[in-house]
Amino acid sequence: MFDLNLLGGYLVLAVVGICVCVGYVIKTSFSFIENKYIPCIMALLGCALNIWIAGYVSPEVILGGLISGLASTGLHQSFKNLIEK
């Protein structure tokens, strides 16, 4: 069985934080963007940010960006559920 904790080593907190903020702005300010597209946008933004931070492109940098961007959507949903319940 695959251990998802292994992927935690690829999280980049700065990328997660930026993606959470950008995702929140998209969700609350741009009604023409459907919610189903926000994870894709955050994954791409996460990749771009992580490549910029690292200064080079490698599979690990891309994976770190993808995981960090997608983690931001999960973090937003967890925080939202915590506040609402």
C-alpha positions in Angstrom: 0.0 0.0 0.0 1.2 3.5 -0.8 2.1 5.7 2.1 0.9 9.3 1.5 3.2 10.6 4.2 6.0 10.3 1.7 4.5 13.1 -0.3 4.5 15.5 2.7 8.2 15.9 2.2 7.5 17.7 -1.1 5.2 20.4 0.5 6.6 23.9 0.2 4.9 26.1 2.7 5.4 29.4 0.9 3.7 27.9 -2.2 0.8 26.5 -0.1 0.3 29.9 1.5 0.3 31.8 -1.7 -2.0 29.3 -3.4 -4.5 29.4 -0.5 -4.7 33.2 -0.8 -5.0 33.2 -4.6 -7.5 30.4 -4.5 -9.6 32.3 -2.0 -9.5 35.5 -4.1 -10.6 33.5 -7.2 -13.4 31.8 -5.3 -14.8 34.9 -3.8 -14.1 37.5 -6.5 -14.4 35.8 -9.9 -17.8 34.3 -10.3 -17.2 33.4 -13.9 -14.5 30.8 -12.8 -16.3 27.6 -11.8 -15.1 25.9 -8.6 -14.2 22.8 -10.4 -11.3 24.6 -12.1 -9.7 26.0 -9.0 -7.7 22.9 -8.1 -6.3 22.9 -11.7 -5.4 26.5 -11.4 -3.7 26.0 -8.0 -1.8 23.0 -9.3 -0.4 25.1 -12.2 0.3 28.1 -10.0 2.0 25.8 -7.5 4.3 24.4 -10.2 5.1 27.9 -11.5 5.9 29.2 -8.1 8.0 26.2 -7.1 10.0 26.4 -10.3 10.6 30.1 -9.6 11.6 29.5 -6.0 13.9 26.6 -6.9 15.4 28.4 -9.9 15.4 25.2 -12.0 13.1 22.6 -13.3 13.2 18.9 -12.2 10.6 16.3 -11.6 10.9 16.9 -7.9 10.3 20.6 -8.2 7.3 20.0 -10.4 5.9 17.4 -8.0 6.5 19.8 -5.1 4.6 22.5 -6.9 1.7 20.2 -7.8 1.4 18.8 -4.3 1.6 22.2 -2.7 -0.9 23.8 -5.0 -3.4 21.0 -4.5 -2.8 20.9 -0.8 -3.9 24.5 -0.7 -7.4 23.5 -1.9 -7.6 20.8 0.7 -6.4 23.2 3.4 -9.1 25.8 2.3 -11.8 23.1 2.5 -10.7 21.8 5.9 -10.6 25.3 7.3 -14.0 26.1 5.9 -15.5 22.9 7.3 -13.9 23.7 10.7 -15.4 27.1 10.8 -18.9 26.1 9.6 -19.3 23.1 11.9 
